[in-house]
Amino acid sequence: MNNKKLLEKKDWEYYIFKQNDILELLVTVEKPNPGLDIIYQLDELEKENYLKIGIQALADRIKDMKENFNRYKVNAWR
């Protein structure tokens, strides 16, 4: 049973999900074709910073995910 709760989103940019005590960041990219969902589970420090100041706390992580997607869990759109 999937009990993920969407906390925040900016369509076609990022999504923040919460499941139990875990926060997950999903970033979308269109290239390489047909596009990818890049998924990362926030560590404790990232989670604390996100809960304190919001998405700005994850700006560097989002940038890294887009530039270095091969280091992360990836789901292709097809």
GULUM-353601 format. One record per residue (C-alpha): residue number from 0; residue in three letters; chain; y, x, z. Coordinates in steps of 0.001 Angstrom, whole numbers, plus 524288, in hexadecimal, padded with zeros to 5 digits. Layout:
     i    aa   ch      py      px      pz
   NUM   Ala    A       Y       X       Z
...
END
This chain:
     i    aa   ch      py      px      pz
     0   Met    A   80000   80000   80000
     1   Asn    A   80CFD   805CE   7FB9B
     2   Asn    A   81779   803B7   805C9
     3   Lys    A   82220   80C5B   7FFFE
     4   Lys    A   82FC2   8076C   80291
     5   Leu    A   83AEC   80AA6   7F94B
     6   Leu    A   8463B   80FF9   80168
     7   Glu    A   84FBC   813D9   7F6C3
     8   Lys    A   85070   81521   7E81F
     9   Lys    A   85903   818AF   7DCD3
    10   Asp    A   851D9   8135C   7D10D
    11   Trp    A   84C81   81DC8   7C7ED
    12   Glu    A   85166   8288E   7D129
    13   Tyr    A   84A7F   82823   7DE51
    14   Tyr    A   84322   81F51   7E7B9
    15   Ile    A   840A3   82153   7F64B
    16   Phe    A   8347D   81AEC   7FBF5
    17   Lys    A   82FB4   81A06   809E8
    18   Gln    A   82173   81868   80D8F
    19   Asn    A   81E6D   81912   81BFE
    20   Asp    A   82677   824C2   820A2
    21   Ile    A   82693   82BBF   81374
    22   Leu    A   8320D   82BE1   80A08
    23   Glu    A   82F40   82E3B   7FBB9
    24   Leu    A   83917   831BA   7F13D
    25   Leu    A   83644   82DCF   7E338
    26   Val    A   83EE1   8335C   7D86E
    27   Thr    A   83DF5   82F17   7CA3F
    28   Val    A   84023   837C2   7BE5F
    29   Glu    A   83F5F   83433   7B008
    30   Lys    A   83B93   841A5   7AB16
    31   Pro    A   8314F   845D8   7A81A
    32   Asn    A   82E06   8399B   7A083
    33   Pro    A   82A50   82F10   7A3CC
    34   Gly    A   83010   831A8   7B14E
    35   Leu    A   82B79   834B8   7BEF1
    36   Asp    A   82C04   83000   7CCDB
    37   Ile    A   82D1D   83BC2   7D5C2
    38   Ile    A   828A2   8392D   7E3A9
    39   Tyr    A   82B81   840BC   7F011
    40   Gln    A   828C1   83DE2   7FE54
    41   Leu    A   8347A   841B5   806A2
    42   Asp    A   83238   84BA3   81159
    43   Glu    A   8373E   848BD   81F0D
    44   Leu    A   8445C   84F97   81D5D
    45   Glu    A   84702   848D3   8105B
    46   Lys    A   8431D   83BE2   81649
    47   Glu    A   84C3A   83DA8   821EF
    48   Asn    A   85791   841B7   8192B
    49   Tyr    A   85539   8364A   80FED
    50   Leu    A   8551B   82CAB   81B37
    51   Lys    A   861D2   83276   82085
    52   Ile    A   86A15   83446   81448
    53   Gly    A   862ED   82D84   8093C
    54   Ile    A   85F40   83186   7FB83
    55   Gln    A   86941   83C97   7FB24
    56   Ala    A   8601C   84413   80426
    57   Leu    A   8560B   84453   7F933
    58   Ala    A   85EE3   8488C   7EDF2
    59   Asp    A   85930   8564F   7ED3C
    60   Arg    A   84B44   85125   7EE0D
    61   Ile    A   84DC0   84750   7E317
    62   Lys    A   85397   851FD   7DA8B
    63   Asp    A   847D4   85AC4   7DD11
    64   Met    A   83E65   84FB6   7DA1D
    65   Lys    A   844D4   84D65   7CCEA
    66   Glu    A   84546   85BCF   7C956
    67   Asn    A   8380B   85FEB   7CED1
    68   Phe    A   82FD5   85399   7CDB7
    69   Asn    A   82363   85B8C   7CBC5
    70   Arg    A   82407   85F2A   7DA53
    71   Tyr    A   822D3   850ED   7DE78
    72   Lys    A   8198E   8458C   7DD5D
    73   Val    A   81C35   83F33   7D030
    74   Asn    A   81868   83244   7C9DF
    75   Ala    A   81A57   8311A   7BB2A
    76   Trp    A   81FDC   82445   7B655
    77   Arg    A   814EB   821C7   7ACB2
END
